[in-house]
Amino acid sequence: METKNTDDLIPADVLADAQVVADCAAAVKPVPPDVYRRVRERGARITEEIRQKHGILDIGVPAIRELRNGTDE
């Protein structure tokens, strides 16, 4: 079975930011503001793309109700 190199799938700038975040987490240091901003902007852009494609998915309330067996307690 052939495996793909993730470097081919993930853009270099995203990998670089992920490495900085991981290094900061390992060293218990804050993430630099510029990296934090880029990561937040990327996440917001991806969230909006998903919202545009699939709409708002309301799965939390139905799942909780199902876990409660339909009761409101």
C-alpha positions in Angstrom: 0.0 0.0 0.0 1.4 3.4 -1.0 1.3 6.2 1.5 1.3 9.8 0.6 3.7 12.3 2.1 1.7 14.8 4.2 4.1 17.5 3.1 2.5 17.2 -0.4 -1.0 17.7 1.1 -0.4 20.5 3.6 0.9 23.8 2.5 4.4 24.7 3.8 3.2 27.8 5.6 0.6 25.8 7.5 3.1 23.2 8.5 5.5 26.0 9.7 2.8 27.6 11.8 1.8 24.2 13.2 5.5 23.5 14.2 5.7 26.9 15.9 2.5 26.2 17.9 3.8 22.7 18.8 7.2 24.0 19.9 5.5 26.7 22.0 3.2 24.2 23.6 6.1 21.9 24.4 8.1 24.8 26.0 5.0 26.2 27.8 5.5 29.5 26.0 3.0 31.7 24.4 2.5 31.5 20.6 3.8 34.6 18.8 1.0 37.1 18.0 1.6 36.9 14.2 1.4 33.1 14.2 -1.7 33.2 16.5 -3.4 35.7 14.1 -2.7 33.6 11.0 -4.0 30.4 12.7 -7.1 32.1 13.8 -7.7 33.7 10.4 -7.2 30.3 8.7 -9.6 28.6 11.1 -12.3 31.3 10.6 -11.9 31.0 6.8 -12.3 27.2 6.9 -15.3 27.5 9.3 -17.0 29.9 6.9 -16.3 27.7 3.9 -17.9 24.7 5.7 -20.9 26.9 6.8 -21.4 28.0 3.2 -21.1 24.5 1.8 -23.2 22.6 4.5 -25.1 25.3 6.3 -25.4 25.4 10.1 -25.3 21.9 11.5 -27.4 21.5 14.7 -26.3 18.2 16.0 -25.7 19.0 19.6 -29.2 19.4 20.9 -30.6 16.3 19.1 -27.7 14.2 20.4 -28.2 15.4 24.0 -32.0 14.7 23.8 -31.2 11.2 22.4 -28.9 10.6 25.3 -31.6 11.6 27.7 -34.0 9.2 26.0 -36.3 12.1 25.0 -36.8 13.6 28.5 -36.1 17.2 29.4 -34.6 16.5 32.8 
